[in-house]
Every structure is written in structure tokens, then in C-alpha cells.
Amino acid sequence: MEGRKILYFSRFFKKFSKACLEELVKVVGERETRLRSCYAETIDLSSEEYVKMMLMDNVFIIVIFLKNGYEDVNRLFNKPWMLGDIAFDMFLIENHLPFFILEDLFKASEIASRFDEECSVIKRAYKFFKDDWNSLLSTEGILEEMKASEKPSEPNAPEALESINVPSVTELQQAGVKFKFSPSKSLLDMKFDRGILEIPLLRVQDSTEIYFRNLQAFDKCDSLDQDHIGDYISMINFLFISPKDVEILVENRIIENWIHDNEAVSTVLHDISKLNDLSQNNSILAGLV
């Protein structure tokens, strides 16, 4: 990966003047203290090494975003599958970079004018991941709806759990419960009424574990101390114990199994739930339980 970054870095900056490159180095240098403070661990690099590393990593990502849809990125790698691998690596939360530095470098280099007037990092990032991970980012108009100060609407109010005894899907079916696909866009919007359990669609594929681990990590950053994604992960872990549970929900069009192996789906869901518990004192799914 490092070699590919260097290749992109050198080709990209051939298009810019020495003054522009110096400006980008300055942008990173002025933000070095803030950048270092974004990481829990101390990064043992000199100031020059750190600035170079951050500049190379950020430029690599920016160029990938920009070339996607405009030029054939795969031709540079000469390996058609590499773009998917890069997207997978970038989605890992341990590989994330502070977003402000991507935006600042993007603006400082005046790259937007070379593509289109409305070009921005957030729009190019959304397009990149939507093209490659369309099943996970299928909501149209999401960019227009995004507001940093707002959270998604909640289907239920958090409350304390009286019990964490949740039967599996198979046990519920044996007791006469019916399962129904819910058209809700919120995974948390599970409802049980008159013997019918409504569950929103869950697509399970190779990237599902990373997707949920990242969501939960962001959820834990919330100052409200409510782990809604953790509650959801725990709930599906209770419900989907065996491949038979998965099979029942696949038949009811509640799970889309892109792995094509019910046992593998069950394993993925259990792996996600490791070291994860329902929030007993403040669970958004308490009423359902």
C-alpha cells in the first residue's frame, strides 16, 4: 500500500507548482498539534516525518476520491480488484484520518475547480463508497439530509430493562410468532404487536462486521451515553442464534444473505456481538424485550 501511495503522490503533484506543494505542507504543519491530539496513542515521529506521512495519506485518499468516476483508477494499479481492497481498508475505523485535514488540503489545493463547481470531499467520499458499497449506502438524498447537530429520529424512548431473556427466532416461531418485513429505514425500528414481530431489512455481506463495528465506535463517542447500535447488535445476537434462525428470516425477506451461507451469517452476527451487552439501564429496545 505504501508504494501505491508514493506513486499517486508523485503523479498527483506533477500537476501543481512548487508553491502549491509548499502551501499544502504548511497546511499540515500548522495543524500538527491538533492532528496528533486526535489519536489516543503518541505517534513517535519527528515533526517533518509526521507532516510527510499525514500529507501522503490524505493526498492518496483525495486522489482516489477524485479519480473515481472521472478516470480509470484501476489502470494505474493494473489490478482491477485493487480499488475494492482500498475501499475496504479505508472503511476500517483504525485507518481513519481526521476529516478536517482532508477538507483543508482539498480547499488549499484548489482541486475543486479542476473537476466541477460543487465538488467537495464529503460529496466525493459519499460517491466513492456508494459506488463500491451501494447496499450499505442506498438512501437517496442523504447528503441533503445530513445535519451535524441532529441525530436520526428514534423509534422508541430509552428505558430500563427488566429482563434480558430474549428467545431466538426459532423459539418464537414455535410459540406461534409470525415474522414480517418492516419497510422502515431504521434498523432499530423493530416492533412486536399481536403475535407479529416486524424487523427492518438486514443485508449481510463480507463488509457487515466492519460496518457495524464502525457504527458502534461512533455511537460510543456520543455524549448522551446511549449505545443504540450496541443495543441493536445485542438484540440480533439474541434472535439469530443458529443457521435455522437465519433461514427463517431469509424466507421472510428480512435478511438478505449475500454470503449465501446461513451458518456463516450466524457466525458473523455473533462475532459482531463479542464483548457487547444490552444497555440494561438505558436501552432503546427495552420495550421490545
C-alpha angles and dihedrals in degrees: 000000000000092000091052090050091054091048092051092043094054096044093046096052094048084079092058135066126249088251091056092050090049089051092053091049087051091051092056093041093054090052098043095109092048091046093051090049090059091071127071093214126063112251107221099214132115118251092257093048092046094050091048092050094048093046093050094046094047095045090049090056094044092051092048090052093047099045092049104100095006105061137013102267092180091064090065091053093037086213114097095203096054097086090060091050090050091050089050091051093047091052092059108102093220088062096051122121126209104274095220092067092053090053094045094050091045091054095041093054092049088224094150093072090059093061115024139324096253096046112133137158093249093051094045091046091050092049092047095052094038091055092049101031100030095151091060097042102040101130110112118219094024093137092056091048097048114110119170093213096052134074125207115273113269120230093207138026115245115253141161121282118237093191140006095205103126119170121223123252090257092052091047091051091050088053090055100261116150124213124222133185112243117213090210116128091216116085088206092061097097116149135188117197132155094345096314122113112201116201127179119238117282118195113201119198140139092287097048097097093051091045094055095040089055092047091050092049090054091045091056089056089065113112090218090074093227118137100199095160089048089054091052093048091050092048095053089046089058093045100042103051100141140024086256090062090052091047092054093052093044088055089051091050092242094116123045104204107206090166089062092216120096093198090053090051090052090050093049092051092049091048090054091053097054112127089005128121137178113265096249096188099040111020123157088205097050093109091052092049 
